[in-house]
Amino acid sequence: LESLFSWVPGIVWLLMKTCIFLLFYLWFRATFPRYRYDQIMRLGWKIFIPVTLVWLVVVATAQVYDIGPWFTEGLS
């Protein structure tokens, strides 16, 4: 891939990537609705805090019973 686009100067690459990022960012912002402040607060209190507390219990249980991270079991 490097040899395919090696003729393009670095500043042009930067501008192209910036434009692509802005395109997707603006497209995402225009597609999904904005939430009101009360909706965000309700989402935080009724969804995010309970999920966080459950996850805290899961991690604490894993620590107590010495359940290690699953992604490193085959490395040692």
C-alpha positions as CSV (number, residue, x, y, z in Angstrom):
1,L,0.0,0.0,0.0
2,E,2.9,2.3,0.7
3,S,4.3,2.0,-2.8
4,L,0.8,2.5,-4.3
5,F,0.3,6.0,-2.7
6,S,3.9,7.1,-2.3
7,W,3.5,9.9,-4.8
8,V,1.0,11.7,-2.6
9,P,2.6,14.3,-0.3
10,G,2.0,14.0,3.4
11,I,0.0,17.2,3.7
12,V,-2.5,15.9,1.1
13,W,-2.9,12.7,3.0
14,L,-3.6,14.6,6.2
15,L,-6.2,16.8,4.4
16,M,-7.8,13.8,2.8
17,K,-8.0,11.9,6.1
18,T,-9.3,15.0,7.9
19,C,-12.1,15.5,5.3
20,I,-13.1,11.8,5.5
21,F,-13.2,12.0,9.3
22,L,-15.3,15.2,9.2
23,L,-17.7,13.6,6.6
24,F,-18.4,10.6,8.8
25,Y,-18.6,12.7,11.9
26,L,-21.1,15.1,10.4
27,W,-23.0,12.3,8.8
28,F,-23.3,10.5,12.2
29,R,-24.4,13.7,13.9
30,A,-27.1,14.4,11.3
31,T,-28.4,10.8,11.3
32,F,-29.0,10.3,15.0
33,P,-31.2,12.6,17.1
34,R,-29.9,14.7,19.9
35,Y,-31.0,13.8,23.4
36,R,-32.4,16.3,25.9
37,Y,-30.7,16.8,29.2
38,D,-33.4,14.9,31.1
39,Q,-33.1,12.0,28.7
40,I,-29.4,11.8,29.2
41,M,-29.8,11.9,33.0
42,R,-32.4,9.2,32.9
43,L,-30.1,7.1,30.7
44,G,-27.3,7.5,33.2
45,W,-29.3,6.7,36.3
46,K,-31.4,3.8,34.9
47,I,-28.9,2.2,32.5
48,F,-25.2,3.2,33.0
49,I,-25.0,3.2,36.8
50,P,-26.7,-0.2,37.2
51,V,-24.6,-1.7,34.5
52,T,-21.5,-0.3,36.1
53,L,-22.4,-1.7,39.5
54,V,-23.1,-5.1,38.1
55,W,-19.7,-5.0,36.3
56,L,-18.0,-4.0,39.5
57,V,-19.5,-7.1,41.2
58,V,-18.4,-9.3,38.3
59,V,-14.8,-8.0,38.5
60,A,-14.7,-8.3,42.3
61,T,-15.9,-11.9,42.1
62,A,-13.3,-12.6,39.5
63,Q,-10.6,-11.2,41.8
64,V,-11.9,-13.1,44.8
65,Y,-11.9,-16.5,43.0
66,D,-8.7,-15.7,41.2
67,I,-10.2,-15.9,37.7
68,G,-7.6,-14.3,35.5
69,P,-8.0,-12.4,32.3
70,W,-9.1,-14.9,29.6
71,F,-6.9,-13.4,26.9
72,T,-3.6,-14.2,28.7
73,E,-4.2,-17.8,29.8
74,G,-2.4,-19.3,26.9
75,L,0.6,-16.9,27.1
76,S,2.2,-18.2,30.3
